[in-house]
Amino acid sequence: METFYLVDYENVGSTGVLKCDGLEKTDHLHIFYTENAKKIDLDIVADHGDAEFVIHKVPIKSQSVDMHIVSFMGYLIGKNSGEKIKVVIISKDTDFDNLIKFWNEEAELSRKPKMDISKKKARAAKAPAKPKDSSAPIDSELKTRLNAEIQKTLSQGGFDNRTINNVAKLVGKHYGKGELKRDVHNALMKSYKKHDEIYKAIKVVLSKYS
């Protein structure tokens, strides 16, 4: 079953996503925030297991994050009509509860005040033993850090959410397969009219991971 975690970052902050390293490939972690939110600690959310990680920067208005989370939840339910999905809102705001009751027949919905999906021991038991003196991050961890930095950089550059998410996926697709900067530049040329503007914004980040 596909599981979507919708994080009200302005409500729970970094402490709300401290334990998410046990997320799997069928999980999707979406963080919603505005410029009013405190700085997003990428070190905390860098290890989110194998889940898709997406950042949504929304306009600054009263209850803006709440409204965008609710509308996105409705979008997910409609998009996955006929398929059973699970949506978990990460927030301390109990106002979500009535909406969850209303839509609960369409999907498995719930609200939690924080993430608590830490499965490091279970995952370590399945994985081959690593040398005790190995301190370098594994490729999957570097890839998630790259994804987060690309999204943050593009968000700060004023790009729209769709472009941010698609470019992050494009970069992840080419990471570790060749010359990262060259391959990403060529891929951007094929997909975007303003490819030079996008590439210029993320070039420094790409250089760190090349």
C-alpha positions in Angstrom: 0.0 0.0 0.0 1.2 3.5 -0.9 1.6 5.7 2.2 1.7 9.5 2.1 3.0 11.5 5.1 1.9 15.1 4.9 4.0 17.2 7.4 2.7 20.5 8.8 6.3 21.8 9.3 5.2 25.1 10.8 3.4 23.2 13.4 5.8 20.4 14.3 9.2 21.7 13.1 12.2 19.5 12.8 11.3 17.4 15.9 8.3 16.1 14.0 10.4 14.3 11.5 13.3 13.1 13.7 12.4 9.4 13.2 11.7 8.6 9.6 14.7 6.5 8.5 12.6 3.4 8.4 10.4 4.7 5.5 10.2 2.3 2.5 9.9 2.7 -1.3 6.1 2.7 -1.0 6.2 5.7 1.3 6.1 9.4 0.2 7.2 12.2 2.6 5.8 15.6 1.8 6.8 18.7 3.9 4.7 21.8 3.7 6.0 25.2 4.9 6.0 28.9 4.3 8.7 31.5 4.7 7.5 32.1 8.2 8.7 28.6 9.2 12.0 28.2 11.0 14.9 26.9 8.9 14.4 23.4 7.7 17.2 21.2 9.2 18.3 19.1 6.2 20.6 17.0 8.5 17.5 15.8 10.4 15.4 14.9 7.3 18.3 13.7 5.1 17.9 10.1 6.2 14.3 9.3 5.3 14.9 5.7 4.3 13.8 4.8 0.7 10.8 7.1 0.6 10.2 9.8 -2.0 11.0 13.2 -0.4 9.2 16.3 -1.6 9.2 19.9 -0.2 6.2 22.2 -0.8 6.7 26.0 -0.2 3.2 27.6 0.0 2.1 31.2 0.2 2.1 33.1 3.5 -1.6 33.4 4.5 -3.8 32.5 7.4 -4.0 28.7 7.8 -2.1 28.4 4.4 -0.2 25.3 5.3 -3.4 23.6 6.6 -5.4 24.4 3.5 -2.7 23.2 1.2 -2.3 19.9 3.1 -6.1 19.3 3.0 -6.3 20.1 -0.7 -3.3 17.8 -1.4 -5.0 15.1 0.6 -8.1 15.5 -1.5 -6.0 15.4 -4.7 -4.3 12.1 -3.5 -7.7 10.5 -2.8 -9.0 11.5 -6.2 -5.9 10.5 -8.1 -5.9 7.1 -6.5 -9.6 6.5 -6.7 -10.3 2.8 -6.7 -7.0 2.0 -5.0 -6.4 1.8 -1.3 -3.9 4.3 0.0 -2.8 5.6 3.4 -2.5 9.2 4.3 -0.9 10.3 7.6 -0.9 14.0 8.5 1.9 15.0 10.8 0.6 17.8 13.0 -0.5 18.7 16.5 -3.5 20.6 15.1 -6.7 18.7 16.0 -8.7 20.7 13.4 -7.6 18.0 10.9 -9.5 15.3 12.8 -13.0 16.2 11.5 -11.8 16.2 7.9 -10.1 12.8 8.5 -13.4 11.4 9.7 -15.2 12.8 6.7 -12.9 11.2 4.2 -12.0 8.1 6.0 -14.2 5.9 3.9 -12.2 6.9 0.8 -8.8 6.1 2.2 -7.0 5.1 5.4 -6.4 8.5 7.1 -4.9 9.5 10.4 -3.1 12.3 12.2 0.0 12.0 14.4 2.0 14.7 16.3 5.3 13.4 15.0 7.0 10.7 12.9 8.0 7.5 14.6 9.2 5.1 11.9 12.7 4.3 13.0 13.7 0.8 11.9 17.5 1.0 11.8 18.0 -2.2 13.8 15.6 -4.2 11.6 17.1 -2.9 8.4 20.7 -3.5 9.7 19.8 -7.1 10.4 18.8 -7.6 6.7 21.8 -5.7 5.3 25.3 -7.2 5.0 27.7 -6.2 7.8 29.7 -3.1 7.2 33.3 -2.6 8.3 33.5 -1.1 11.8 35.9 1.6 10.6 33.6 2.7 7.7 32.3 6.3 8.5 31.6 7.4 4.9 27.8 7.8 4.1 26.4 5.2 1.8 25.2 6.2 -1.7 21.6 6.2 -0.8 22.2 8.7 2.0 24.2 10.9 -0.4 21.4 10.7 -2.9 18.7 11.8 -0.4 20.9 14.7 0.7 21.4 15.7 -2.9 17.6 15.6 -3.4 16.9 17.8 -0.4 19.6 20.3 -1.4 18.3 20.6 -5.0 14.8 21.2 -3.8 15.9 23.7 -1.2 18.1 25.6 -3.7 15.3 25.8 -6.3 12.7 26.8 -3.7 15.0 29.7 -2.6 15.4 30.6 -6.2 11.7 31.1 -6.6 10.9 28.2 -8.9 7.4 26.6 -8.8 6.8 23.4 -6.9 6.3 21.3 -10.1 9.6 22.4 -11.5 11.3 21.8 -8.1 10.0 18.2 -7.8 10.6 17.3 -11.4 14.2 18.6 -11.5 15.0 16.9 -8.2 13.8 13.6 -9.7 15.8 14.2 -12.9 18.9 14.8 -10.9 18.4 11.7 -8.8 17.9 9.7 -12.0 21.4 10.7 -13.2 23.2 10.5 -9.9 25.9 7.9 -9.8 25.6 6.9 -13.4 28.1 9.1 -15.2 29.2 12.7 -15.3 26.5 14.3 -13.1 26.8 17.9 -14.2 27.0 17.1 -17.9 24.2 14.6 -17.9 21.9 16.9 -15.9 22.6 19.8 -18.1 21.8 17.8 -21.2 18.6 16.5 -19.7 17.5 20.0 -18.7 18.1 21.2 -22.3 15.7 18.6 -23.6 13.0 19.3 -21.0 13.0 23.1 -20.2 13.1 26.3 -22.2 14.8 28.0 -19.3 17.3 25.2 -18.8 20.2 27.6 -18.4 18.5 29.4 -15.5 17.7 26.1 -13.7 21.2 24.7 -14.3 22.8 27.9 -13.0 20.8 27.7 -9.8 21.8 24.1 -9.0 25.3 24.0 -10.5 27.1 24.5 -7.2 25.0 21.7 -5.6 25.8 19.4 -8.5 29.5 20.1 -8.1 29.5 18.9 -4.5 28.1 15.5 -5.6 30.1 15.0 -8.8 
